[in-house]
Amino acid sequence: MTAIIETGAEATDRSDIDFPVIDCDVHPMFGGVQVLRPYLSPRVQRRIFGQEISPVTRDPNRIPHPTSGLRLDAVGPDQGPPGSNAEFSLQQWIIPFGISSSVLIPIQAGSILPWGDEQAGVEYLAALNRYFISEWCEFDSRYRLAISVSPYNMKSAVQEIEELADVPGVCAVFVPHAAVAMGRSQLFPMYEAAERHGLPVLLHPTGGEGNLRDAPWLAGGLPDTYPERHSMLLQPGQAILASVIFGGVFDHFPKLKVLLVEYGITWAASMIARMDKAWELGDGELSGLLRKPSEYVFDNIRFTTQPLDEPPKREMLWDILEMVHAERTVMFSSDYPHWDNDNPRLTLSTRLPRHLRRRIGFETARETFGARAGL
């Protein structure tokens, strides 16, 4: 029987999702930090063992959050943190919703932002990578990992890319963004290695924004509440976009893709127009860019759907999607196992115009990740 979802404006048929779905934002967690012991040196084991590394990097005493921030029903039979059991996540999310490929983004990588011990941070990220490759990617080929690298140590970042780029299941490079502008030339060695290996560079909030030392600050200072912070997640995304565009990243690395995951989309329409106007007023010379900012955005930047703004009329959102060339720049994401994760059937069948569903749900991601999507 055909399933119908009533939207108020019209009934939409779920059966039109006749394509593989690529979920560009799934968060695997690890339980106790002890699981990382086999991947760490004796010194770093002594340095961090006995410490509780939270499933999120936010200080719970500073930003109140509904429940735990994660789905309470995503706790597996081993009673680990939500999203920490690869088999349970497969049964709860990947199989029921027909996810053919899922990009794993370990937001626990953001724990290193306030750490003073740089070497411990480097080893911790390398341990995360090897743990998730072993426990998730090798468990099921639908899991594809964005490996985590340090935003502070480019030598280690490049080394990690070189070591893991050809490992089955690796699909991107995740940089837990610190108070380091992403367009700075100090990051160019990482971009060069990523481009050479055909790996997109991925940015995603970790909970530390406006909350932890060495994390990006939010305008207005420390948010008082979760809704305030959540409403301002677009600000780090705006800063990243402006920095990589005007920093000339894509003039140096024209084949590189930078993915802005979970910062929203609708703000990008006005941001693109503003950047183009600023570039024109400066005759392009002041910025040193070879092309209009919008051209770099459409060629090299990718956004994801979650969180997808829902104006009173869907057509308002559709107009913005047209402005950002969504058929080229937007990919589906769920944000599983967070409590506000998006159901792909709902997002793709009721919130997006029909002509964009396949592009956003599958084709753009397949083009962005290539064979690394596993499809």
Backbone torsions as a table, in degrees:
resi	resn	phi	psi	omega
1	MET	NA	137.0	-179.0
2	THR	-75.7	130.4	-179.6
3	ALA	-86.9	133.6	-179.8
4	ILE	-120.0	133.4	175.2
5	ILE	-108.7	122.4	177.5
6	GLU	-83.1	126.3	-176.2
7	THR	-108.1	-5.6	-176.1
8	GLY	97.1	-49.5	-179.9
9	ALA	-83.9	-38.1	-179.8
10	GLU	-165.8	163.0	174.7
11	ALA	-89.1	135.4	-177.8
12	THR	-118.9	134.5	-176.2
13	ASP	-87.8	122.0	178.7
14	ARG	-68.3	-20.2	-174.0
15	SER	-67.7	-8.8	-179.8
16	ASP	-79.2	-2.6	173.3
17	ILE	-84.1	77.9	-175.9
18	ASP	-107.8	35.6	-178.1
19	PHE	-137.2	158.2	175.9
20	PRO	-65.3	138.7	179.0
21	VAL	-101.0	129.2	174.1
22	ILE	-106.1	119.5	179.7
23	ASP	-96.1	113.1	-172.1
24	CYS	-90.5	12.6	179.8
25	ASP	-157.2	89.4	173.3
26	VAL	-123.8	134.9	-175.3
27	HIS	-107.6	107.2	172.8
28	PRO	-81.8	143.3	178.1
29	MET	-118.5	157.0	167.2
30	PHE	-110.1	155.0	-179.3
31	GLY	-79.9	-114.2	178.7
32	GLY	-69.8	146.3	-178.4
33	VAL	-62.7	-15.8	-180.0
34	GLN	-61.4	-23.9	-179.1
35	VAL	-65.9	-16.1	-179.2
36	LEU	-88.7	-6.9	-174.9
37	ARG	-51.1	-44.4	-176.9
38	PRO	-63.4	-15.1	-174.2
39	TYR	-105.1	2.7	-173.9
40	LEU	-118.5	149.7	176.2
41	SER	-70.3	158.6	178.2
42	PRO	-55.0	-38.1	-178.6
43	ARG	-63.4	-47.9	-177.1
44	VAL	-71.6	-31.1	173.0
45	GLN	-57.5	-46.6	179.1
46	ARG	-65.3	-31.3	-175.5
47	ARG	-71.6	-38.6	-173.0
48	ILE	-114.5	-17.6	-179.8
49	PHE	-67.7	145.5	-174.8
50	GLY	93.2	-11.2	177.1
51	GLN	-99.6	142.7	178.1
52	GLU	-92.0	116.9	176.9
53	ILE	-97.7	113.6	-172.6
54	SER	-67.1	154.6	173.1
55	PRO	-62.3	-17.7	174.5
56	VAL	-131.1	161.1	-174.5
57	THR	-97.5	3.6	179.0
58	ARG	-75.4	142.5	171.8
59	ASP	-78.7	111.9	-174.3
60	PRO	-63.8	-16.8	179.0
61	ASN	-82.3	-6.6	-175.1
62	ARG	-110.7	-32.6	178.9
63	ILE	-128.8	106.5	177.1
64	PRO	-60.1	146.0	-174.7
65	HIS	-142.4	140.9	175.3
66	PRO	-58.8	133.6	-179.0
67	THR	44.4	-122.9	-178.6
68	SER	-108.5	-0.7	-173.1
69	GLY	88.2	-15.1	-178.8
70	LEU	-119.6	153.9	178.7
71	ARG	-62.5	123.7	-179.2
72	LEU	-70.4	-22.3	178.8
73	ASP	-85.5	3.0	178.3
74	ALA	-93.1	10.4	175.0
75	VAL	-76.3	125.5	-178.3
76	GLY	-81.1	-179.6	-178.6
77	PRO	-64.1	-20.0	177.9
78	ASP	-83.8	-0.8	176.6
79	GLN	63.9	25.8	173.6
80	GLY	-78.2	179.3	178.1
81	PRO	-57.6	153.4	177.0
82	PRO	-53.6	133.2	178.1
83	GLY	82.7	11.6	-176.5
84	SER	-99.1	-1.5	-178.5
85	ASN	-114.0	111.6	-174.4
86	ALA	-61.4	-41.0	-178.6
87	GLU	-69.2	-41.5	-179.8
88	PHE	-65.8	-41.0	178.2
89	SER	-63.1	-35.9	177.0
90	LEU	-62.0	-44.4	-177.0
91	GLN	-74.9	-32.5	-177.3
92	GLN	-84.8	-32.4	-170.9
93	TRP	-121.3	-57.0	-169.8
94	ILE	-63.7	-51.1	-176.3
95	ILE	-72.5	-51.1	-176.9
96	PRO	-60.2	-32.0	-176.3
97	PHE	-102.3	11.9	173.3
98	GLY	63.6	36.3	178.4
99	ILE	-78.1	120.0	-178.8
100	SER	-88.2	-24.2	179.1
101	SER	-156.0	136.0	-178.3
102	SER	-131.6	130.6	179.7
103	VAL	-87.5	116.7	-179.1
104	LEU	-86.6	123.9	179.6
105	ILE	-121.5	103.7	-176.6
106	PRO	-79.3	93.8	-176.5
107	ILE	-68.3	-12.2	173.7
108	GLN	-65.1	-11.7	174.8
109	ALA	-62.1	-28.3	-180.0
110	GLY	-66.6	-8.2	178.7
111	SER	-59.5	-25.8	-174.9
112	ILE	-75.6	-12.0	-171.5
113	LEU	-54.0	-44.4	-179.0
114	PRO	-92.2	3.1	-175.7
115	TRP	-70.1	134.7	175.3
116	GLY	-83.7	-23.7	-178.2
117	ASP	-86.6	95.9	-174.5
118	GLU	-64.0	-41.2	-178.3
119	GLN	-65.8	-37.0	177.0
120	ALA	-63.2	-39.2	178.4
121	GLY	-63.8	-42.3	179.5
122	VAL	-62.1	-46.2	-179.3
123	GLU	-67.4	-37.1	179.6
124	TYR	-61.8	-45.3	179.3
125	LEU	-64.5	-41.4	177.6
126	ALA	-63.1	-36.8	178.1
127	ALA	-66.5	-41.9	176.7
128	LEU	-57.1	-46.6	-178.0
129	ASN	-58.6	-48.3	-176.6
130	ARG	-71.1	-33.7	177.3
131	TYR	-64.4	-48.7	-177.0
132	PHE	-71.6	-31.2	173.5
133	ILE	-62.6	-45.8	-177.4
134	SER	-69.9	-46.7	-171.1
135	GLU	-88.9	-20.0	-177.4
136	TRP	-116.8	-58.9	-175.5
137	CYS	-63.9	-38.5	179.0
138	GLU	-77.1	-18.0	177.9
139	PHE	-75.1	-40.4	-179.5
140	ASP	-153.2	134.0	-174.3
141	SER	-71.1	-10.4	176.3
142	ARG	-75.9	-11.8	174.8
143	TYR	-90.2	124.2	179.2
144	ARG	-125.8	129.1	-169.9
145	LEU	-100.1	133.2	164.8
146	ALA	-89.1	106.8	-176.6
147	ILE	-69.0	143.6	-177.1
148	SER	-93.1	135.9	176.5
149	VAL	-132.0	157.8	-177.2
150	SER	-77.0	134.0	175.1
151	PRO	-77.9	-8.2	-175.8
152	TYR	-99.8	-25.3	-170.9
153	ASN	-125.7	95.9	-176.2
154	MET	-69.6	-30.3	178.1
155	LYS	-61.8	-45.3	180.0
156	SER	-70.1	-35.5	179.8
157	ALA	-62.7	-47.1	179.4
158	VAL	-63.4	-42.5	179.6
159	GLN	-60.8	-40.9	-179.8
160	GLU	-66.4	-40.3	177.3
161	ILE	-62.9	-45.0	-178.9
162	GLU	-62.9	-38.9	-176.9
163	GLU	-74.4	-32.8	-170.3
164	LEU	-111.1	-6.7	-174.1
165	ALA	-56.7	-35.7	-176.2
166	ASP	-99.1	7.5	178.1
167	VAL	-75.3	131.2	179.6
168	PRO	-55.5	132.6	179.7
169	GLY	100.5	-17.0	179.6
170	VAL	-80.4	129.4	-173.9
171	CYS	-130.2	-12.9	-176.0
172	ALA	-163.6	175.2	176.5
173	VAL	-117.9	120.6	-180.0
174	PHE	-100.1	123.3	177.4
175	VAL	-111.0	108.5	175.4
176	PRO	-67.2	105.8	-165.2
177	HIS	-72.8	122.4	179.9
178	ALA	-99.6	-165.4	178.3
179	ALA	-80.8	50.1	178.4
180	VAL	-125.5	118.4	-179.2
181	ALA	-63.0	130.6	-172.7
182	MET	-73.1	-9.8	177.5
183	GLY	-94.5	0.7	-178.2
184	ARG	-68.5	142.9	-177.2
185	SER	-65.7	-18.8	178.7
186	GLN	-63.3	-21.0	178.6
187	LEU	-90.4	-4.1	-174.8
188	PHE	-60.0	-36.6	177.5
189	PRO	-58.5	-37.2	177.2
190	MET	-66.6	-44.0	179.0
191	TYR	-62.8	-39.9	-179.6
192	GLU	-62.5	-44.2	-179.8
193	ALA	-65.9	-42.2	179.7
194	ALA	-63.4	-45.4	-179.9
195	GLU	-63.6	-42.1	-178.0
196	ARG	-61.8	-33.7	-179.5
197	HIS	-94.5	2.7	179.4
198	GLY	69.3	31.6	-179.4
199	LEU	-103.7	121.5	172.2
200	PRO	-63.9	150.4	173.6
201	VAL	-99.9	129.3	-170.2
202	LEU	-118.3	134.0	175.4
203	LEU	-118.0	144.1	-176.4
204	HIS	-158.4	139.8	174.6
205	PRO	-59.7	148.6	178.6
206	THR	-120.1	-3.7	-176.1
207	GLY	102.0	-12.9	-178.7
208	GLY	-86.9	-10.6	-175.7
209	GLU	-61.0	125.2	179.7
210	GLY	67.2	16.4	-171.4
211	ASN	-134.9	-28.5	-176.1
212	LEU	-122.9	151.4	174.5
213	ARG	-60.2	138.6	-179.9
214	ASP	71.7	6.4	171.9
215	ALA	-95.8	160.8	178.6
216	PRO	-60.2	141.0	176.4
217	TRP	-89.3	155.7	177.2
218	LEU	-106.8	146.8	-179.8
219	ALA	-60.4	136.2	-179.2
220	GLY	93.3	-5.0	177.3
221	GLY	91.3	-161.6	-175.1
222	LEU	-67.1	122.6	178.6
223	PRO	-63.7	146.5	179.8
224	ASP	-84.4	-28.8	-173.2
225	THR	-136.9	164.5	176.3
226	TYR	-61.2	-47.5	-179.8
227	PRO	-58.1	-35.8	178.8
228	GLU	-64.7	-47.3	-179.9
229	ARG	-64.4	-44.4	-177.9
230	HIS	-61.8	-35.8	-179.9
231	SER	-68.9	-21.2	-176.0
232	MET	-104.0	11.1	179.2
233	LEU	-62.4	-20.0	178.7
234	LEU	-66.9	-24.0	-174.8
235	GLN	-63.4	-47.6	174.4
236	PRO	-60.7	-34.9	177.6
237	GLY	-63.0	-42.6	178.0
238	GLN	-62.0	-42.6	-179.0
239	ALA	-64.9	-41.7	178.5
240	ILE	-62.9	-46.2	-177.8
241	LEU	-60.8	-48.9	-179.3
242	ALA	-62.6	-39.2	-176.5
243	SER	-67.4	-46.4	-177.7
244	VAL	-71.1	-32.2	179.2
245	ILE	-70.7	-56.3	-175.1
246	PHE	-78.7	-13.0	173.0
247	GLY	-79.5	-3.2	176.2
248	GLY	74.5	20.2	-177.0
249	VAL	-56.3	-40.9	-173.2
250	PHE	-86.4	-12.4	168.2
251	ASP	-71.7	-35.2	178.5
252	HIS	-81.2	-33.9	-175.1
253	PHE	-131.2	74.1	-171.1
254	PRO	-65.9	-19.9	-179.5
255	LYS	-94.0	-4.8	-176.6
256	LEU	-72.7	141.1	171.5
257	LYS	-112.0	134.3	175.4
258	VAL	-115.8	125.1	-175.8
259	LEU	-105.0	124.0	175.7
260	LEU	-103.5	102.7	-171.9
261	VAL	-105.3	124.7	175.0
262	GLU	74.4	25.9	172.6
263	TYR	-101.7	-1.9	-175.4
264	GLY	91.2	177.3	-177.0
265	ILE	-128.5	-41.3	-165.9
266	THR	-60.7	-32.1	179.1
267	TRP	-64.0	-24.5	-174.4
268	ALA	-66.0	-28.0	-178.4
269	ALA	-61.7	-50.7	180.0
270	SER	-70.6	-33.4	180.0
271	MET	-64.3	-42.6	179.4
272	ILE	-63.1	-44.9	179.7
273	ALA	-63.4	-40.4	-180.0
274	ARG	-66.1	-41.3	179.8
275	MET	-65.2	-40.9	178.7
276	ASP	-62.4	-42.9	-179.3
277	LYS	-64.6	-43.0	178.5
278	ALA	-62.1	-40.1	178.6
279	TRP	-64.2	-41.3	179.6
280	GLU	-66.2	-41.1	180.0
281	LEU	-63.9	-29.5	177.7
282	GLY	-92.7	8.9	-178.6
283	ASP	56.6	22.3	-179.7
284	GLY	74.8	-20.0	-173.0
285	GLU	-73.7	-38.7	-176.8
286	LEU	-63.5	-36.5	-179.0
287	SER	-84.2	-23.5	-177.7
288	GLY	78.0	7.9	-179.4
289	LEU	-77.7	147.9	179.5
290	LEU	-85.0	-21.8	-178.0
291	ARG	-136.0	170.2	175.4
292	LYS	-63.5	143.6	178.5
293	PRO	-52.7	-39.8	-178.0
294	SER	-60.5	-32.7	-179.5
295	GLU	-65.9	-38.7	176.0
296	TYR	-66.7	-41.3	-179.8
297	VAL	-58.5	-50.5	-175.4
298	PHE	-67.1	-29.6	-178.8
299	ASP	-88.3	-34.0	-166.4
300	ASN	-122.2	-13.2	-177.4
301	ILE	-106.3	140.7	174.6
302	ARG	-129.0	137.5	177.2
303	PHE	-111.2	165.4	176.9
304	THR	-125.8	161.4	-168.6
305	THR	-74.4	-35.4	-173.7
306	GLN	-91.5	125.6	2.5
307	PRO	-84.9	132.4	-178.0
308	LEU	-97.8	118.3	-179.7
309	ASP	-62.0	144.6	-177.2
310	GLU	-125.7	84.2	177.3
311	PRO	-67.7	168.5	-177.3
312	PRO	-56.3	-34.1	177.7
313	LYS	-117.8	130.3	-178.8
314	ARG	-59.3	-30.7	-178.0
315	GLU	-62.1	-26.4	176.7
316	MET	-64.4	-43.5	176.7
317	LEU	-65.3	-41.2	-178.2
318	TRP	-62.8	-35.2	176.9
319	ASP	-62.9	-41.4	179.8
320	ILE	-68.0	-39.9	177.4
321	LEU	-59.3	-37.1	176.7
322	GLU	-65.9	-39.6	-178.8
323	MET	-64.3	-33.7	-178.9
324	VAL	-93.0	10.8	-178.5
325	HIS	53.0	55.1	-172.9
326	ALA	-58.1	-25.7	179.0
327	GLU	-65.3	-16.3	178.7
328	ARG	-111.3	-27.4	-166.1
329	THR	-112.7	-11.2	-171.2
330	VAL	-114.7	137.5	179.0
331	MET	-129.2	152.9	-179.7
332	PHE	-73.7	142.1	172.3
333	SER	-145.6	149.8	-178.0
334	SER	-107.5	-34.7	-173.7
335	ASP	72.0	23.1	173.6
336	TYR	-63.1	139.2	7.0
337	PRO	-102.3	34.6	176.1
338	HIS	-69.3	154.9	-173.5
339	TRP	-64.3	-24.3	-179.4
340	ASP	-104.5	27.0	-178.8
341	ASN	-64.2	156.1	-175.1
342	ASP	-101.0	131.9	175.4
343	ASN	-73.2	122.6	-177.5
344	PRO	-61.5	-33.7	179.6
345	ARG	-64.9	-41.9	-179.8
346	LEU	-67.8	-48.3	-177.4
347	THR	-63.2	-48.4	-173.1
348	LEU	-77.5	-26.2	-175.7
349	SER	-97.6	-23.1	-174.0
350	THR	-121.9	-21.7	-174.2
351	ARG	-102.2	-18.2	-175.5
352	LEU	-111.5	146.7	175.1
353	PRO	-64.2	148.2	-172.6
354	ARG	-55.3	-39.6	-174.2
355	HIS	-71.3	-11.6	-179.7
356	LEU	-101.8	-10.6	-169.9
357	ARG	-62.0	-47.3	-179.2
358	ARG	-69.0	-39.6	178.5
359	ARG	-60.1	-48.9	-175.6
360	ILE	-75.2	-37.8	-176.6
361	GLY	-78.2	-20.4	-172.6
362	PHE	-147.6	-59.0	-164.0
363	GLU	-65.2	-43.8	-178.5
364	THR	-64.6	-39.6	178.2
365	ALA	-66.4	-40.9	179.0
366	ARG	-62.5	-39.4	178.0
367	GLU	-68.4	-35.8	-177.1
368	THR	-71.8	-43.5	-177.1
369	PHE	-93.1	-17.6	-178.7
370	GLY	61.9	-142.4	-178.8
371	ALA	-63.9	-18.3	-178.5
372	ARG	-68.7	-14.5	174.9
373	ALA	-73.7	-13.6	178.4
374	GLY	78.9	15.9	-177.7
375	LEU	-122.0	NA	NA
